[in-house]
Amino acid sequence: KIEYAIDRFSMEVKRQLDVLDRHLAENTYLAGDDYSIADIAVWPWYGVLVLGGLYSAGEFLQVQDYKNVQRWAQAIALVRQ
């Protein structure tokens, strides 16, 4: 394990989650009030991560702190069923 790489990229993911969380605080979906191709493209990366579908990365990245991303991910999971 390379500590520098782990630190650098985990901080970048947390930065992106923060940007996404702030955006979703004012929007239901990525493009506003409507589910769109943007949600379809991003959900497999961040939705699955915050719902615990990617090994133990969610715990390490403290994804439970991103409440708006959690809400969005759960809403998309329901749409995908």
C-alpha positions, 0 to 999 in steps of 0.5 A: 500500500502506498500511503500517499496515493491512498491519502490523495485519492481518498481526499479527492473522492471526499471532495467530489462527494462534498460537491455532489452533496451540496448540489443535491441539497438544492436539487432532487437529481443531478440535472434538477427535478428530473431523473436524467442520463446524468444520474444514470452515469454517476449513480454506479460510481457514487450511488453504489459507494454510499449504499455500501456496494463497494467493499469497505470504501464507504466506511473509510470515506465516511459516506454516511456524512453526505446526507443528500447523496444518501437520499439521492442514491436511495431514490435512484436505487428505487428507480432502478428496481 
